[in-house]
Amino acid sequence: MRKKRRGKRLLPTIVTFLIVLGAIIASIMVFLKVAEIKVINSTKYAAADIIATSGIKIGDNMFSVNKFEVAEKILNEYPYIESIKIRRKLPDTFTFEITERTPAVYIRADGKKWLMDDSAYVLEMFSENDKMTVPEIAGATAVVPQEGKELVLTQPEQLEALKKILVALEQTKVAGKIRQINIEKFYDIKVVYEDRFMVTLGDSENLRWKMEMMKAVASDLSEDERGTLNLSDGKRAIFLSDMGIVLPGGEDVYQESESEVSDNNVLEETTDTSENEADTGEVTETSGEEAESDISEQEETTTESAKPAETPTTPAEPEKPAETPVAPAEPEKPEETTATPTETEKPAETPETASESATQIE
């Protein structure tokens, strides 16, 4: 009996709860309607166009909108939109927060120029005559590029290398200095830096370090310097100038010489480790005038060293012993003077001494 009474008491409560819940749902359906739609951070597309694509209209019920379906529509329609966040703000507002893609590179295909972001996602098509402000991808063949789709190349290894390059360019903020990226050989990547240097990056490993080193070399050299820069080994930078290498001190070196940039971003001259290092290492660190002065000093030293060898042939000096007997108090002096010619032969040893001094001068 008690259980039946309890059941009869709960029934009105349940009915009342359902009535209240229905009233709340009905009020939501009737009163919570869309009154405003806001679009934030869209610079490429007009807010009205994005709203129209979403399909949401003023007066629609706030809870009848499927946010995921709306986001998919917008992303498929506008290639420059990388992501969108749709927020429902009660009682009557929707907010679309846009994140846009940034143009990074372009590639030529089918007589057109195809603009892409840093993930090789095709953004837009341009005509051949349009001027581009981003680097060109060379040495690769695109397979029917399409806006809103990822780039497809005939060689997948090239695309993988390209993505790594684009990431490194974004990390080092050096993309604005690059004019062309050649990935014809994905294991021997080359880039053109400011129309000044042809830079060999080698493979796609350690690209961030290579980009940073490339910037360091460019900052150490004068703006009018032209040449080639090799970063392929991933440990050092070797710069070969078209006009002779300019070291930090300002000295010019022959075109055949090379210079290295250490990890501390300092441009240093590379020299051979052969025996010629002792003879020529000093010359590259001095100017042309100092080198000429060293050569002239060596010539003078050689000339002076040759003179003592002629002294033994001088006939006047051996006659001195004949004059010494004039002093009767010192009869032994002639014997001492007879030793004088042998002493005069000592200068014959001076060429060796002179040659040693010449060696020290060198």
MIGUSE-448195 format. One record per residue (C-alpha): residue number from 1; residue in one letter; x, y, z. Coordinates in steps of 0.5 Angstrom, whole numbers. Last residue first. Layout:
N
ATOM   lokol   margu      xx      yy      zz
ATOM     NUM       a       X       Y       Z
...
! end
This chain:
362
ATOM   lokol   margu      xx      yy      zz
ATOM     362       e     220      69     -89
ATOM     361       i     225      73     -85
ATOM     360       q     227      67     -81
ATOM     359       t     229      64     -88
ATOM     358       a     233      70     -90
ATOM     357       s     236      70     -83
ATOM     356       e     238      63     -84
ATOM     355       s     240      64     -91
ATOM     354       a     245      70     -88
ATOM     353       t     248      65     -84
ATOM     352       e     249      60     -89
ATOM     351       p     252      65     -94
ATOM     350       t     256      68     -88
ATOM     349       e     260      62     -88
ATOM     348       a     265      65     -93
ATOM     347       p     266      70     -88
ATOM     346       k     270      66     -84
ATOM     345       e     276      66     -90
ATOM     344       t     278      73     -87
ATOM     343       e     280      69     -81
ATOM     342       t     284      65     -85
ATOM     341       p     288      71     -88
ATOM     340       t     289      74     -81
ATOM     339       a     293      68     -79
ATOM     338       t     299      71     -82
ATOM     337       t     298      77     -78
ATOM     336       e     299      73     -72
ATOM     335       e     305      70     -74
ATOM     334       p     307      77     -76
ATOM     333       k     306      79     -69
ATOM     332       e     311      75     -66
ATOM     331       p     317      80     -67
ATOM     330       e     314      85     -63
ATOM     329       a     319      90     -61
ATOM     328       p     322      90     -68
ATOM     327       a     315      93     -71
ATOM     326       v     317      94     -78
ATOM     325       p     315      86     -78
ATOM     324       t     308      88     -79
ATOM     323       e     308      90     -86
ATOM     322       a     309      84     -90
ATOM     321       p     303      80     -86
ATOM     320       k     298      85     -89
ATOM     319       e     299      83     -96
ATOM     318       p     293      77     -95
ATOM     317       e     288      83     -95
ATOM     316       a     290      86    -102
ATOM     315       p     288      80    -106
ATOM     314       t     281      80    -105
ATOM     313       t     278      73    -107
ATOM     312       p     277      71    -100
ATOM     311       t     272      77     -99
ATOM     310       e     267      74    -105
ATOM     309       a     263      70    -101
ATOM     308       p     261      75     -96
ATOM     307       k     257      79    -102
ATOM     306       a     252      73    -103
ATOM     305       s     249      74     -97
ATOM     304       e     248      81     -98
ATOM     303       t     244      80    -105
ATOM     302       t     240      75    -101
ATOM     301       t     238      79     -96
ATOM     300       e     236      85    -101
ATOM     299       e     232      80    -105
ATOM     298       q     228      78     -98
ATOM     297       e     227      85     -97
ATOM     296       s     224      86    -103
ATOM     295       i     219      80    -103
ATOM     294       d     217      82     -96
ATOM     293       s     216      90     -98
ATOM     292       e     212      87    -104
ATOM     291       a     207      83     -99
ATOM     290       e     206      89     -95
ATOM     289       e     204      93    -101
ATOM     288       g     199      87    -103
ATOM     287       s     196      87     -96
ATOM     286       t     197      82     -91
ATOM     285       e     193      76     -88
ATOM     284       t     194      72     -95
ATOM     283       v     201      73     -95
ATOM     282       e     202      70     -88
ATOM     281       g     199      63     -90
ATOM     280       t     204      63     -96
ATOM     279       d     210      60     -94
ATOM     278       a     209      56     -88
ATOM     277       e     202      53     -91
ATOM     276       n     206      51     -97
ATOM     275       e     208      45     -93
ATOM     274       s     200      42     -94
ATOM     273       t     195      44     -89
ATOM     272       d     191      49     -95
ATOM     271       t     188      55     -93
ATOM     270       t     181      57     -91
ATOM     269       e     180      64     -90
ATOM     268       e     175      66     -84
ATOM     267       l     168      69     -84
ATOM     266       v     165      69     -77
ATOM     265       n     158      67     -76
ATOM     264       n     160      63     -69
ATOM     263       d     159      57     -73
ATOM     262       s     165      58     -77
ATOM     261       v     164      61     -84
ATOM     260       e     169      59     -89
ATOM     259       s     173      63     -94
ATOM     258       e     176      60    -101
ATOM     257       s     181      62    -106
ATOM     256       e     181      61    -113
ATOM     255       q     178      68    -114
ATOM     254       y     185      71    -111
ATOM     253       v     184      74    -104
ATOM     252       d     182      81    -103
ATOM     251       e     183      84     -96
ATOM     250       g     178      88     -92
ATOM     249       g     179      86     -85
ATOM     248       p     172      82     -85
ATOM     247       l     175      78     -91
ATOM     246       v     173      80     -98
ATOM     245       i     173      74    -103
ATOM     244       g     175      76    -110
ATOM     243       m     171      79    -116
ATOM     242       d     166      73    -117
ATOM     241       s     167      70    -110
ATOM     240       l     167      63    -107
ATOM     239       f     164      62    -100
ATOM     238       i     164      56     -96
ATOM     237       a     160      55     -90
ATOM     236       r     161      50     -85
ATOM     235       k     158      44     -82
ATOM     234       g     152      42     -86
ATOM     233       d     156      39     -91
ATOM     232       s     152      42     -97
ATOM     231       l     153      50     -95
ATOM     230       n     156      52    -101
ATOM     229       l     156      59    -103
ATOM     228       t     157      62    -110
ATOM     227       g     159      69    -112
ATOM     226       r     157      77    -112
ATOM     225       e     159      82    -107
ATOM     224       d     155      89    -108
ATOM     223       e     152      89    -101
ATOM     222       s     159      88     -98
ATOM     221       l     160      81     -94
ATOM     220       d     159      79     -87
ATOM     219       s     151      80     -87
ATOM     218       a     150      75     -93
ATOM     217       v     155      70     -89
ATOM     216       a     150      70     -83
ATOM     215       k     144      70     -87
ATOM     214       m     146      64     -90
ATOM     213       m     149      61     -84
ATOM     212       e     141      61     -81
ATOM     211       m     139      58     -87
ATOM     210       k     144      52     -87
ATOM     209       w     142      51     -79
ATOM     208       r     135      51     -81
ATOM     207       l     136      46     -87
ATOM     206       n     139      41     -82
ATOM     205       e     137      35     -87
ATOM     204       s     134      37     -94
ATOM     203       d     140      35     -98
ATOM     202       g     145      40    -101
ATOM     201       l     144      47     -99
ATOM     200       t     148      50    -105
ATOM     199       v     147      58    -105
ATOM     198       m     147      62    -111
ATOM     197       f     149      69    -109
ATOM     196       r     147      76    -111
ATOM     195       d     140      76    -114
ATOM     194       e     137      77    -107
ATOM     193       y     139      69    -105
ATOM     192       v     138      64    -111
ATOM     191       v     137      57    -108
ATOM     190       k     140      50    -109
ATOM     189       i     138      43    -107
ATOM     188       d     142      38    -108
ATOM     187       y     139      31    -106
ATOM     186       f     132      34    -108
ATOM     185       k     135      34    -115
ATOM     184       e     131      39    -119
ATOM     183       i     129      42    -113
ATOM     182       n     131      49    -115
ATOM     181       i     128      55    -110
ATOM     180       q     128      62    -113
ATOM     179       r     128      69    -111
ATOM     178       i     130      68    -103
ATOM     177       k     131      74     -99
ATOM     176       g     123      75     -97
ATOM     175       a     124      68     -95
ATOM     174       v     129      69     -89
ATOM     173       k     124      69     -83
ATOM     172       t     128      63     -80
ATOM     171       q     123      59     -78
ATOM     170       e     118      60     -84
ATOM     169       l     124      59     -89
ATOM     168       a     126      52     -85
ATOM     167       v     118      50     -86
ATOM     166       l     118      52     -93
ATOM     165       i     125      48     -94
ATOM     164       k     122      42     -91
ATOM     163       k     116      42     -95
ATOM     162       l     120      43    -101
ATOM     161       a     124      36     -99
ATOM     160       e     118      32     -99
ATOM     159       l     115      35    -105
ATOM     158       q     121      33    -109
ATOM     157       e     121      26    -106
ATOM     156       p     114      25    -109
ATOM     155       q     117      26    -116
ATOM     154       t     111      28    -121
ATOM     153       l     109      33    -116
ATOM     152       v     102      34    -113
ATOM     151       l     101      41    -110
ATOM     150       e      95      40    -104
ATOM     149       k      88      42    -106
ATOM     148       g      84      49    -105
ATOM     147       e      86      51    -112
ATOM     146       q      88      46    -117
ATOM     145       p      95      44    -120
ATOM     144       v      95      39    -125
ATOM     143       v     101      35    -124
ATOM     142       a     107      40    -122
ATOM     141       t     113      39    -125
ATOM     140       a     120      41    -121
ATOM     139       g     126      44    -123
ATOM     138       a     124      51    -121
ATOM     137       i     120      53    -115
ATOM     136       e     119      61    -115
ATOM     135       p     120      65    -109
ATOM     134       v     115      70    -107
ATOM     133       t     113      77    -109
ATOM     132       m     110      75    -116
ATOM     131       k     109      79    -122
ATOM     130       d     103      77    -126
ATOM     129       n     105      76    -134
ATOM     128       e     104      68    -133
ATOM     127       s      97      69    -131
ATOM     126       f      95      68    -124
ATOM     125       m      92      62    -120
ATOM     124       e      91      62    -113
ATOM     123       l      92      58    -106
ATOM     122       v      95      51    -107
ATOM     121       y      97      48    -101
ATOM     120       a     105      47    -101
ATOM     119       s     105      47     -93
ATOM     118       d     108      54     -93
ATOM     117       d     103      57     -98
ATOM     116       m     102      56    -105
ATOM     115       l     101      61    -111
ATOM     114       w     100      58    -118
ATOM     113       k     103      61    -124
ATOM     112       k     100      59    -131
ATOM     111       g     102      57    -138
ATOM     110       d     100      50    -136
ATOM     109       a     105      50    -130
ATOM     108       r     109      55    -126
ATOM     107       i     110      54    -119
ATOM     106       y     109      59    -113
ATOM     105       v     112      60    -106
ATOM     104       a     110      63     -99
ATOM     103       p     103      66     -99
ATOM     102       t     100      66     -92
ATOM     101       r      94      62     -90
ATOM     100       e      88      65     -86
ATOM      99       t      85      64     -79
ATOM      98       i      78      66     -79
ATOM      97       e      74      67     -73
ATOM      96       f      66      66     -74
ATOM      95       t      62      69     -69
ATOM      94       f      54      67     -68
ATOM      93       t      50      72     -64
ATOM      92       d      43      71     -61
ATOM      91       p      42      69     -54
ATOM      90       l      47      67     -53
ATOM      89       k      54      67     -56
ATOM      88       r      55      61     -61
ATOM      87       r      62      61     -63
ATOM      86       i      65      58     -70
ATOM      85       k      72      57     -70
ATOM      84       i      75      57     -77
ATOM      83       s      82      54     -80
ATOM      82       e      86      55     -86
ATOM      81       i      82      60     -90
ATOM      80       y      86      62     -96
ATOM      79       p      83      57    -100
ATOM      78       y      75      59     -99
ATOM      77       e      70      55    -101
ATOM      76       n      72      48     -98
ATOM      75       l      73      51     -92
ATOM      74       i      67      55     -91
ATOM      73       k      63      49     -93
ATOM      72       e      66      45     -88
ATOM      71       a      65      50     -82
ATOM      70       v      58      50     -83
ATOM      69       e      57      43     -83
ATOM      68       f      61      43     -76
ATOM      67       k      57      48     -73
ATOM      66       n      50      45     -74
ATOM      65       v      45      51     -73
ATOM      64       s      38      49     -70
ATOM      63       f      41      51     -64
ATOM      62       m      41      59     -65
ATOM      61       n      34      58     -69
ATOM      60       d      34      62     -75
ATOM      59       g      32      69     -75
ATOM      58       i      38      72     -79
ATOM      57       k      41      67     -84
ATOM      56       i      46      62     -83
ATOM      55       g      48      58     -90
ATOM      54       s      55      59     -88
ATOM      53       t      57      61     -96
ATOM      52       a      52      67     -95
ATOM      51       i      56      69     -88
ATOM      50       i      63      68     -92
ATOM      49       d      61      73     -98
ATOM      48       a      58      78     -93
ATOM      47       a      65      78     -89
ATOM      46       a      69      79     -95
ATOM      45       y      74      75     -97
ATOM      44       k      82      76     -96
ATOM      43       t      82      80     -90
ATOM      42       s      78      76     -85
ATOM      41       n      80      77     -78
ATOM      40       i      73      76     -75
ATOM      39       v      66      75     -78
ATOM      38       k      60      77     -74
ATOM      37       i      53      74     -75
ATOM      36       e      47      78     -71
ATOM      35       a      40      76     -69
ATOM      34       v      40      69     -69
ATOM      33       k      34      66     -66
ATOM      32       l      33      64     -58
ATOM      31       f      26      66     -57
ATOM      30       v      21      61     -60
ATOM      29       m      26      55     -60
ATOM      28       i      29      57     -54
ATOM      27       s      22      58     -51
ATOM      26       a      19      52     -53
ATOM      25       i      25      48     -50
ATOM      24       i      24      52     -44
ATOM      23       a      16      50     -44
ATOM      22       g      18      43     -45
ATOM      21       l      22      42     -39
ATOM      20       v      17      46     -35
ATOM      19       i      12      41     -37
ATOM      18       l      16      35     -36
ATOM      17       f      18      37     -29
ATOM      16       t      11      38     -28
ATOM      15       v       9      31     -30
ATOM      14       i      15      28     -26
ATOM      13       t      12      31     -20
ATOM      12       p       5      29     -21
ATOM      11       l       7      22     -22
ATOM      10       l      12      22     -16
ATOM       9       r       6      22     -11
ATOM       8       k       2      16     -14
ATOM       7       g       8      12     -14
ATOM       6       r       9      14      -6
ATOM       5       r       2      12      -5
ATOM       4       k       3       5      -9
ATOM       3       k       9       3      -5
ATOM       2       r       6       5       2
ATOM       1       m       0       0       0
! end
